[in-house]
């Protein structure tokens, strides 16, 4: 029985048992689940999480920067400091969520590399 995809993505836990963490440190994938022993060798998210994060962050950060500019008209250094700090923090959190969600989807749908059958 697998854990719901969104729960696994939000918690960044194993897609099968929902208990063992997927990552060491922030974004480094573990070899296997520390709770149920599921091997994570099947996982290949590729560049998917990064591409999704770029589009989402671009929309959110640009919108927020434009709103701040037209509402408060701050000095240029305020934008540099504010968005220079906010953007990387949002990027790491979003990448962690997106990577964990794509891993859970890959597990649930039994997605694997395509093969040619003779």
C-alpha positions, 0 to 999 in steps of 0.5 A: 500500500502506497502513501498518497502522492501529495502527502509523500511530496509534502513530507519528502518521505518514502512513497511506499511506507511514508515513514523514512525520509527520501533525502539526506541533507536537503536534496541528496537522495538516499540509497534506500528507505530507512524504514521499509527498505525500498531501494531508490535505484528506480528513481530518475526524476531527471531535470523535471523538478528544476524545469517546473521550479523555474517556471513556477518561481519565475511567475511568483517572484516576478509577480511579487517583485513587480507588486513591491515595485509599484506598491512601495517604489523601494530603492534598487538595493531593497530589490537586490537584497529582498529577492536575492534572499527570498528566491534561493530559499523558495527554490530549495523548498520548491525543488524538494517538494517537486522532486519528492512528488515526482518520485512518488508519482514514479513509484505509484505509476511504476514508471521506468525507462522505455525498452525495445522488445524484440 
